[in-house]
């Protein structure tokens, strides 16, 4: 959903003007050229200069080699483009597609796009060839975090708990089942403002939202996993050891505690994985955190733990 910058006083659009620093005049876009400056000299480059470059003149996609698909690190993937046949006959197109499918290989190709030589992976998606541009090796930063150099001992018990959590959330990935909640809520807010005006009550639109406390405690991933598993075991013992309505109540409370903690652990694990991915490759963001700070989730865990303990004692 595109948004614009406006003057908060009257709502007027903010426009950016291209002004020449020598004469102060606004320069039309068609009169803007590219140039290289080494500090002393400025070399002007026109569109004709760029079109004259041999690499730019070539519109062909040059196949460099065919590599096993699993050898392409997803970290290198940049943008994706669908390809269609460049002639009336699609035989060569279909032949390439079938070859890639049957050999389970991906073609590494070179081509020129927007005045740059690009490296890309040519693969098959459904019945269409897809060109995915790749970052050059020197565009990927090394993940150099001093904290990773420190030794860390992972016990078999901790690994088992982590594996148990993964197993409880196993599923086949279906991207259509996910929604951009931020964009949906933004659309909801805009619709409310259109209908009710600028004085819209946000609490009526989204409901009361708890204020985010400052200095929220950081939840340790392994501690969250341990509490989640221990709560689940405690709930099962309480449910099997009790009788009548008391035993039923204890089972219900234990189930609630497991759900709350499982949700907290999943958010923590997801946040950790996401940050790790950003840090290790994209050269656009960096994070050294491996935990998630959600005080609300921790409070939910504490309440669930107290509830389970009381039910177990009474049973």
N, C-alpha and C positions, 0 to 999 in steps of 0.2 A: 504494500500500500504506500504509494509515494506521498511524502509530506513536503511542504514548502516552508521556507523561512519568511517570516512576516514581521512587520513592526508591531510590537505589543500594544502600542497606543491606538492605532487606527486600523490594523490588519492589512496595511499595504504590503505588497510583495517586495522582498529584498532582491535587487538585481545586482549582478556583478558585471562591472564594465571593464573592458580591456583597454587600458590607458597606456600610451607610450610615455616612458619616463623622460624622454628628451623634450618633446613639444607639448606634452600633457593632453594630447588629443585622443579621443576614443577611436580605436582602430577596428574597422569592420573585419569579420572573421576571414573573408576572402583575401585580405591583405596581410594576413599573419603568416610568416614563414618560420621554419626551424633554422637554428644556427648552432654552431659549436664555438665556444670561447675558451681559450687557454690562458686567459688573464691579460694577454697583450693584443692578440688578434681575434677577430670574429669572422668565421667562415659561414656564409649564408648557404643554405641548402633548400632547393625548391622541390616541388613534387616531381618535376622532370628529372632531377638528379636522382631521386630515389627510384623512379621507374627505370632508370638506365642501369641500375645494378643487376648483374647477371642473375643473382639469386631471386630478386624480386620479379624479374621477367618470367621466370619459370613458374608455371601454374601446375606442374605435375607433382604428384606425391611419390617420392623416391623411397622404395623399400630397401632398407639397409640390411636387416636380418630377421630371422624368425626365432623367437625365444620361447621357452616354456612359460606358460601363463603365470604360474605361481612364482616366477622369479621377479615379477614386476611388483615392487613395493608400492602399496596404495598411497604412501606418503608422497610419491612423485607425481601423482595424478593431479591435473589442473582443471582444464575445461573440456567439455564433451561436445562433439558435433556429429550430427547424422550425415551420412554420405549417400548420395544417390548416383545412379549411372550417368556418365558424362556423354553418352551417345544413345542412339536409337536402340541398339542391341545391348541387352543386359547380360550377355553370356559371360564376358570377362568378370563382371561384378559377381555373378552367381558362382562362378568357378572359384574366385578368391574366397567368398564366404564359405562355400562347402569345404574348401581345403583347410581353412582355419578351424572349422568345426571338427573335422575328422582327425586332424593331427593334434588338436588341443594346444595349438600354438598361437602366439600373438605376434603380429608383424610390427617391428620397430621401423618407423618411417621418418623422413625429413621433408619439410616443405616450408614455403615462405608465406607468412601471414602478417599483415600490418607492419611491414618493413622490419621484420625479424625472421631469422631462420628458426624454425621450431622443430623440436623433437617430439614424437608422438607415438602412441600405441594404437594400432589398428586391430580392433576385435569385433566380435559378432554379438549383437543383442537382438534376440528374436530372429527376424529375417533381414535385418538391416546391419550394414557395416557402420561401426561407430569409431570416430577418430577422437582420441583423448590425448590432449597435449600434456607433455611431461615437463617437469621442472628440470633444469640442467643440474648436474651434480653440485656445482658450486653455489647454487641457489638454496640448497638445503643446509641448514645449520646443524652442527653437531650438538647432541644433547649432553652438554658438559655440566653436570650438577655435582658439586663437591659432596653433597649428602649421600650420593649413590656410591661413593668410594668407601664409605664406612661399612664395615662388615655387619650383616644382619642375619641372625639365626632364625630360621622358620622351622617350627616343630611339626611333626607329623599330625599332631592334634589340631594345630592351627590350620594346616593345609586341608585336613578333613572337614573342618567346619566351613572353610571357604568353599570347598567343592560342594558341600551340602547346600549352601546358599545358592550357588550357581544352578544346581540341579532343580531347586524349587522354583526357579524362574526360567527354566528352559522353554523355548518356543521357536517356531519358524518365523523368520523375519518377514513381515508384511508391511512395507512402507506406507501403503494406503490407509493403514489403521491409525497412523499417527497424524496429529494436527498441530499446526503452529498456533499454540494457545495465545501467544502474545498478539499476533495479528488478529485473531478472532476477538479477543478482548478489546483491542484498539478499535476494530470495526463496531463493536457493541457500544463503546464509549462515544464514538462519532455519531452513530445513529441516535443515541440518547440526547446528545447536544443539539442535533438537528431538530429533534422533536420537542425538547423541553427548553432549549436555549442555553445560554452560558451558565445559568444558575443551577444546572443539573446537580442533583445530590448523588455523589459517587457511591455512598453507602447503600442507597436504594438500588443502584445499577448493579453493583457487584456484591452487596452484602457487607457486613462489618468485617474488616480485615484486621487481624492482630498486628499491633505495632511491633516492628522488628527491634528487639532489645539490643542496645549497644554492648559491645564486648561479649558477644555470645561465645559460649565455650566450644572448643573444637572437639568433635567426636572422633575418637580413634577407630579406624576401620576394624581392626581385629577385636577391639573391645566390644564394638557393636555386634560383630558376628558372634562372639562368645555369649553375650547377653541374650541374643536372639535364640541361639540353640539351647541355652540353659533354660530359658523361659518355656520353650516348647517341651523340653523333657519334664520340667516341673509340672506343667499343665497336664501332661499325660499321666503322671503319677498321681496327681490329685484327682483326676477324673476316674481312674481305675480304683483308687483306694476309698473314695467316698461312696455314699449310698443315698437314695431318695433324692429329694429336691436339692439337698446340699451338694451332693456329688455332681448333679447336673449343673448347678450354678458354678461350681468350681471349674468344670470343663469349659463352660462358656467364657468364664473370665480368662482362663488360660489361652483359649483360642484368640480372644481379643488382644491379649498381650503379644502373642506371636505375630498377629497381623500387623500391629503397630510397629513392632521391632523389625519385622521383615521389610516393611516399607522403608523404614529409616535406613536399614542396611543397604537396601537396593539403591536408594538415592546417593548414599555415600560412595558405594562402589562405582556407580555411573559417573558421578562427579570426578572421582579419582581417575577413571579411565580417560575421560574427556580431556582433563587437564594434562595428563601425561602425553596424550597424542599431540595436543597443541604445542607443548613444550619441545617435543622431540623433533618436530619437523618443519613446521610451516614457516618459520622465520618471521612470522607476523605477531606471534604472541608467545609469552613465556610465563610459566608458573612452576614454582617449586613445591607447591602444596600437594599432599597426597591424601588429604582428608577433606571432609565436608563440614561446614559449620552451620548446623541447623538446630538451634536451641529448642525449637518447637518439637522436633523429632525426639530429642533427648528427653524432654519433659514427658512426652508420650511414653517413652520406654520406662522412665522412672515410675510413672503412674501404673503402668501395666505390671511392673515388677512388684510394687507394693500390693496391687490387687491380687496377684497370684499368690504372694506370700500369705496374705490374710486368709485366702480360701484354703490354702494348704494347712494352716494352723488350725482353722476351725474344723477341717475334715478329720 
